[in-house]
Amino acid sequence: MKESILIGLLQNAALLIAFSMLYQNFWIKNEDSKSISEKIIAGLVLSSIGIILMSTPWTYVPGISFDMRSVLLSVSGLFFGPIPTIIAMLGTGIVRVIMAGEGLWMGLAVIFFSGSIGLLWRKFRPNWKSNNYYMELLVMGLVVHIVMSACTIFLPTDEVLPTLKVIIIPLLIIYPPVTLLLGFLMVKQYKDWQNKLAQIELQESERRFTQILDSGNILTLLLNNDGTINFCNDYLLQITGYSKAEVLGKNWFDLVIPSTEKGNMKALFSKGIQIEEFSKNYENPILTKTGEKLHIRWYNIVLKSDVKEELGTASIGVNITERKMHEKMLEEKNDEIKAQNEGYKKINQELQIALERAEESDRLKSAFLTNMSHEIRTPMNSILGFSDLLKESEPTNEKQHRYIGVIENSGKRMLNIINDILTISKIESGIMDINNSEFNINEQIESIYASFKNEIEQKGIDFSYKNALPENEAMINNDGEKIYAVLINLVKNAIKFTNRGAIEFGYNLKTNGATAELEFFVKDTGGGIRPEQMEVIFERFRQGSELLTRNYEGAGLGLAISKAYVEMLGGKIWVESKEENLVSGKEGSTVFYFIIPCDLKPNKKIDMQNVTSLTRKKYSDRDLKILIVEDDVVSENMLEIMIEDYCKAPLVAKNGFEAVQLCEENPDIDFVLMDIKMPELNGYEATKLIREFNKDVIIFAQTAFALSGDREKTIAAGCNDYISKPYSQSELTGLINKYF
């Protein structure tokens, strides 16, 4: 070897240091956002450095020379990326072609493989800078120069081994460490820049944070674990009147918290962020240096170290003293306005809106219950009506008659359950009204007695009643329908649970000065009620026994409805009972009581001269002209059969419009059976239109609604009377005979 290898290597090393300076001063800043033009310029500069390296080689033989372009290109691929490296590879490759010589192909191969290995290392080892990067650089240097050694195969055959013997030691001992040192230098430059950048960002963040803390109308406070003040901003000092020297290092709670709240605040502070109310929107008063009270709303966080050790509390606060003052002034102003009877307009408007909403809610509830009643009762009417008709006809055999009885009883039972469910729904919806009127309580008691007398006596049970008021004092002003319903429920219960002995019901008069109460009772000698059941017996769907083996039926709503009715009327209901003991032979007994406040009315004398008796029209069979207004075909057919003794060919209308038209065309119609719920025009509206031109025709309303107030609605619309579905033929016949 004619020239000094050491001198050539030193020259090349100097150029590589210049290469690292290019990376530090031009490339490392905003590396990820370099434009294409910047990358092309970098590639041209790298090409220039590579060409200079190639111009200062050490020469083995003429045409075969060596330099550190392999180190340059591999490190370029690793640090600069594809575009600059490829440009450098092209530039140095062109120069190598111009230089020609026996080592041309080896030189081109070294250029290609060195740059390619650096690029591949960058792609497949993207995190190589994170850990053990010096080992990554050393290994890459070895790989590059082992491949460079292998590139000697591109030399003339007689030059391969001699050349390899001369360069193998420098390639494997000098070139990889040079690669390592160059890469290490550039990584250090990269990390120094990253640290510098992070420091700049931290300083900027601290500057902004400090600026935020010291500006605006926000209080900032840092407390140590013992409550001493570590930092506070100028605004906090401004509103409290303290200086920093008077505040820093002092205990926050002793300095500004009122004595009345100091204990609670310290306890809350000791628990810190564990309490949600402390961390967000926590309000408390503080005292200024002059003793003035300020109201502050805080947002608090606990400061922790890297090892989760609590260091203190950071708090940001807003001065809401002025808002509190305005709130107080507003409250005082409102009190003043109320005292002077001013400002009620807005309140009245709100009340009106609430009233309208409540009325709308009631209307919707009523519509639901009304529709539910109609949809259930109409088919029930057909079932019970046809059962009644089949019983009236001569049965073909005894079984048929018995089966018809089962249908009728089951229908009545289903109807009772439906009535109870609809009633309890209406009670819970708050739309059950109280309809007070004068009625004779003795007549009501006697009516109930007459209704159940045969049924009870058939069971072999004694049945009696008690009226405490004489007949001329038995008129009371109350909701007779609800009292009647409660008594019916209690008597039915007594019948259900009593198999022998006696049932007695009635009332006693209780007076307390000017106040009068009627104490109703229903006694029976049934099995009694267990003590644990007496506590829940008035709840919905609860009964004296809830076992599947019980031998009686019922939905468990009767007592719940009764209790609701009694309480609506201002009374109370309770039960006293002794349970039957089969071992000792001791009989059970149950007494239900309920008290209703009442206004007693003496019976008015009847002036017979002013009483006009009901004039009945006299008709022989089948000479009435009847109009049936019914949209349900089954119900229409049933009515035609029920009235065939009065009219063989009744007129039929499917809706209110047809009913009005038929009445106009047939002014001699004797009476109309008017369904209420129909398509196009309902029964109420149809009746009103008929009354405009015919005041005399008898109109019976037949409805499946059967809710409280329906009778009043039908009479107001112009109907003469009212019958509720389902009804039997005897009920309809009785109504017809009342008028004809």
Stockholm file with secondary structure:
# STOCKHOLM 1.0

chainA/1-740         MKESILIGLLQNAALLIAFSMLYQNFWIKNEDSKSISEKIIAGLVLSSIGIILMSTPWTYVPGISFDMRSVLLSVSGLFFGPIPTIIAMLGTGIVRVIMAGEGLWMGLAVIFFSGSIGLLWRKFRPNWKSNNYYMELLVMGLVVHIVMSACTIFLPTDEVLPTLKVIIIPLLIIYPPVTLLLGFLMVKQYKDWQNKLAQIELQESERRFTQILDSGNILTLLLNNDGTINFCNDYLLQITGYSKAEVLGKNWFDLVIPSTEKGNMKALFSKGIQIEEFSKNYENPILTKTGEKLHIRWYNIVLKSDVKEELGTASIGVNITERKMHEKMLEEKNDEIKAQNEGYKKINQELQIALERAEESDRLKSAFLTNMSHEIRTPMNSILGFSDLLKESEPTNEKQHRYIGVIENSGKRMLNIINDILTISKIESGIMDINNSEFNINEQIESIYASFKNEIEQKGIDFSYKNALPENEAMINNDGEKIYAVLINLVKNAIKFTNRGAIEFGYNLKTNGATAELEFFVKDTGGGIRPEQMEVIFERFRQGSELLTRNYEGAGLGLAISKAYVEMLGGKIWVESKEENLVSGKEGSTVFYFIIPCDLKPNKKIDMQNVTSLTRKKYSDRDLKILIVEDDVVSENMLEIMIEDYCKAPLVAKNGFEAVQLCEENPDIDFVLMDIKMPELNGYEATKLIREFNKDVIIFAQTAFALSGDREKTIAAGCNDYISKPYSQSELTGLINKYF
#=GR chainA/1-740 SS CCSCHHHHHHHHHHHHHHHHHHIIIIISTTGGGCCHHHHHHHHHHHHHHHHHHHHSCEEEETTEEECSHHHHHHHHHHHTCHHHHHHHHHHHHHHHHHHCSTTHHHHHHHHHHHHHHHHHHHHHCTTTTTSCHHHHHHHHHHHHHHHHHHGGGGSCHHHHHHHHHHHHHIIIIIHHHHHHHHHHHHHHHHHHHHHHHHHHHHHHHHHHHHHHHHSSSEEEEEEETTSBEEEECHHHHHHHTCCHHHHTTSBHHHHHSCHHHHHHHHHHHHHGGGSHHHHSSEEEEEECTTSCEEEEEEEEEEEECTTCCEEEEEEEEEECHHHHHHHHHHHHHHHHHHHTTCSHHHHHHHHHHHHHHHHHHHHHHHHHHHHHHHHHHHHHHHHHHHHHHHHHSCCSSHHHHHHHHHHHHHHHHHHHHHHHHHHHHHHHTTCCCCCCEEEEHHHHHHHHHHHHHHHHHHTTCEEEEECCSCGGGCEEEECHHHHHHHHHHHHHHHHHHCSSSEEEEEEEEEEETTEEEEEEEEEECSSCCCHHHHTTTTSTTCCSCCCTTCSCCCCSCHHHHHHHHHHHTTCEEEEEEECCBTTTTBCCEEEEEEEEECEEECCCCCCGGGCCCCCCCCCCTTCCCEEEECSCHHHHHHHHHHTTTTCSSCEEESSHHHHHHHHHHCTTCCEEEEESSCSSSCHHHHHHHHHHHCSSSEEEEEESCCCTTHHHHHHHHTCSEEEESSCCHHHHHHHHHHHC
#=GC SS_cons         CCSCHHHHHHHHHHHHHHHHHHIIIIISTTGGGCCHHHHHHHHHHHHHHHHHHHHSCEEEETTEEECSHHHHHHHHHHHTCHHHHHHHHHHHHHHHHHHCSTTHHHHHHHHHHHHHHHHHHHHHCTTTTTSCHHHHHHHHHHHHHHHHHHGGGGSCHHHHHHHHHHHHHIIIIIHHHHHHHHHHHHHHHHHHHHHHHHHHHHHHHHHHHHHHHHSSSEEEEEEETTSBEEEECHHHHHHHTCCHHHHTTSBHHHHHSCHHHHHHHHHHHHHGGGSHHHHSSEEEEEECTTSCEEEEEEEEEEEECTTCCEEEEEEEEEECHHHHHHHHHHHHHHHHHHHTTCSHHHHHHHHHHHHHHHHHHHHHHHHHHHHHHHHHHHHHHHHHHHHHHHHHSCCSSHHHHHHHHHHHHHHHHHHHHHHHHHHHHHHHTTCCCCCCEEEEHHHHHHHHHHHHHHHHHHTTCEEEEECCSCGGGCEEEECHHHHHHHHHHHHHHHHHHCSSSEEEEEEEEEEETTEEEEEEEEEECSSCCCHHHHTTTTSTTCCSCCCTTCSCCCCSCHHHHHHHHHHHTTCEEEEEEECCBTTTTBCCEEEEEEEEECEEECCCCCCGGGCCCCCCCCCCTTCCCEEEECSCHHHHHHHHHHTTTTCSSCEEESSHHHHHHHHHHCTTCCEEEEESSCSSSCHHHHHHHHHHHCSSSEEEEEESCCCTTHHHHHHHHTCSEEEESSCCHHHHHHHHHHHC
//
